[in-house]
C-alpha cells in the first residue's frame, strides 16, 4: 500500500514537472517573442510616459496650414497616434509576410513580393537598445482609389519621450483631385 502511494505520488510529480516544460507553454513572467518590431507596444509605452505636456500641432489640409497648441490626455494621444497602432504587423496571418533586414542601426521590415498587406514597411533606428525613430508606410490601391499613409515618431534622447511626430495621408479617387492631410506635432519641454 505504501509503495503504491509512492508510485502514484511520483507519477503525479513527474506529470506536473513535464507540463512546466511542455513546448508552447511559457513560464509565468515570460513574454512571447514577437516576429517583428512591436510598434503598437512601443507607442503604447511612450503614451504612458506622457503627462500634461503641451504639443505644438500643425495641421495641413490640401495646402492650407493651421497651427495650434494643445494638451492631450492619454486617450487623445491614442487617437492622435492611431495610425501607428494600425501599422502593427505582429499578427498570426502576417508571420511570414515580411522580410527583416538590419542595415547598421536601422531595422527594416518590408512586405515580401507576392504577399498582400497594406502595411508596406516599418523602419526603426535603434541605438543602445532604444529606438531613436520609428517610421511606417501604409498603401492601398485599386482601380478607383489610392491611399497612402506615412508616419514618423522621433524620440528625445535626453528625456526618453516622444519629441516630435508626423502623419501624412494622401487619398486619390479616380476623376477627383487628391486629398492631402499632414499632422505634425512637437512636444514642448
C-alpha positions in Angstrom: 0.0 0.0 0.0 2.8 2.4 0.9 4.7 1.5 -2.2 1.7 2.2 -4.5 1.2 5.6 -2.7 4.8 6.5 -3.5 4.4 5.3 -7.1 1.2 7.5 -7.6 2.9 10.4 -5.9 6.0 10.0 -8.1 3.8 9.7 -11.2 1.9 12.9 -10.4 5.1 14.8 -9.6 6.6 13.7 -12.9 3.5 14.7 -14.8 3.4 18.2 -13.2 7.1 18.7 -13.9 6.8 17.7 -17.5 3.9 20.1 -18.1 6.1 23.0 -17.0 8.5 22.4 -19.8 5.9 21.5 -22.4 6.6 23.1 -25.8 4.5 26.2 -26.4 3.7 26.9 -22.8 5.6 29.9 -21.5 6.7 30.1 -17.9 5.0 32.7 -15.8 6.5 36.1 -16.3 8.0 35.3 -19.7 6.8 37.2 -22.8 6.1 35.7 -26.2 8.8 36.7 -28.7 7.1 38.6 -31.5 8.3 38.1 -35.1 8.6 41.8 -35.9 9.2 45.0 -34.1 6.3 45.8 -31.7 5.3 49.2 -33.0 2.0 49.2 -31.2 3.6 48.2 -27.9 6.3 50.8 -28.4 3.7 53.6 -29.0 1.5 52.4 -26.1 4.6 52.5 -23.8 5.5 56.0 -24.9 2.0 57.3 -24.5 2.1 56.0 -20.9 5.1 58.3 -20.2 3.4 61.4 -21.4 1.7 63.6 -18.8 0.4 67.1 -19.4 2.9 68.1 -22.0 1.9 70.8 -24.4 2.1 69.9 -28.1 2.6 72.5 -30.9 0.5 70.9 -33.6 0.5 71.9 -37.2 -2.3 70.6 -39.5 -2.1 71.0 -43.3 -5.2 70.1 -45.3 -4.7 70.4 -49.1 -2.1 73.1 -48.7 -4.0 75.1 -46.0 -2.0 75.1 -42.8 -3.1 75.8 -39.2 -1.0 75.8 -36.0 -2.3 75.3 -32.5 -1.0 74.4 -29.1 -2.9 71.6 -27.3 -2.5 69.4 -24.2 -3.5 65.8 -24.9 -4.8 63.2 -22.4 -3.6 59.7 -22.8 -6.8 58.7 -24.7 -6.3 61.7 -27.0 -2.7 60.6 -27.6 -4.0 57.1 -28.6 -6.4 58.8 -31.1 -3.7 61.1 -32.4 -1.2 58.3 -33.0 -3.9 55.7 -34.1 -2.1 55.2 -37.4 0.8 53.7 -35.6 -1.4 51.1 -33.9 -2.8 50.3 -37.4 0.7 49.7 -38.6 1.2 46.7 -36.3 2.4 43.7 -38.3 2.6 41.2 -35.3 -0.5 39.2 -36.4 -0.6 35.5 -37.0 -1.6 36.0 -40.6 1.5 38.1 -41.2 4.1 35.9 -39.6 5.9 35.2 -42.9 4.8 38.2 -44.9 7.7 40.5 -44.2 11.4 40.3 -44.8 13.7 41.7 -42.0 16.9 43.4 -42.7 19.4 45.2 -40.4 21.5 47.9 -42.0 23.8 49.4 -39.4 21.5 50.6 -36.6 18.3 50.5 -38.8 15.9 47.6 -38.5 13.7 47.3 -41.7 10.6 45.1 -42.1 9.5 45.2 -45.7 6.5 43.4 -47.3 7.7 40.5 -49.4 6.8 40.2 -53.1 3.5 38.4 -53.6 2.3 39.0 -50.0 -0.9 41.0 -49.5 -1.0 43.7 -46.8 -1.5 47.4 -46.9 1.4 47.9 -44.5 4.4 48.1 -46.9 7.3 48.8 -44.5 8.4 49.7 -41.0 11.8 51.2 -40.2 13.2 51.5 -36.7 16.6 53.1 -35.8 17.9 51.6 -32.6 20.9 52.9 -30.6 21.8 51.4 -27.2 18.7 49.1 -27.3 16.4 52.2 -27.6 14.5 53.3 -30.6 15.6 56.8 -31.9 12.9 56.9 -34.6 10.2 54.8 -36.0 8.6 55.2 -39.4 6.0 53.2 -41.4 4.3 53.3 -44.8 0.8 52.0 -45.5 -0.5 52.0 -49.0 -3.8 50.7 -50.5 -4.6 50.8 -54.2 -7.3 49.5 -56.5 -8.7 50.6 -59.9 -10.7 53.5 -58.4 -8.8 54.5 -55.2 -5.3 55.1 -54.0 -4.4 55.8 -50.3 -1.0 56.3 -48.7 -0.2 56.9 -45.0 3.3 57.7 -43.8 4.0 58.0 -40.1 7.1 59.1 -38.2 8.0 59.3 -34.5 11.3 60.8 -33.3 12.5 60.4 -29.7 14.1 63.0 -27.4 17.3 61.2 -26.2 17.6 63.4 -23.1 14.0 62.8 -21.8 13.4 59.4 -23.4 10.0 60.6 -24.5 8.4 61.4 -27.9 10.0 64.6 -29.2 8.0 65.1 -32.4 5.9 63.1 -34.9 4.1 63.4 -38.2 1.4 61.5 -40.0 0.7 62.3 -43.7 -2.2 60.8 -45.6 -2.9 61.2 -49.3 -6.1 59.8 -50.9 -6.9 59.9 -54.6 -10.2 58.8 -56.1 -10.5 58.4 -59.8 -11.7 61.6 -61.6 -11.2 63.7 -58.4 -8.3 65.7 -57.1 -6.1 64.1 -54.5 -6.7 65.0 -50.8 -3.6 65.5 -48.6 -3.6 65.8 -44.8 -0.4 66.2 -42.8 -0.3 66.4 -39.0 2.9 67.4 -37.3 3.3 67.6 -33.6 6.3 68.8 -31.4 6.1 68.1 -27.7 7.1 71.2 -25.8 9.6 70.9 -22.9 
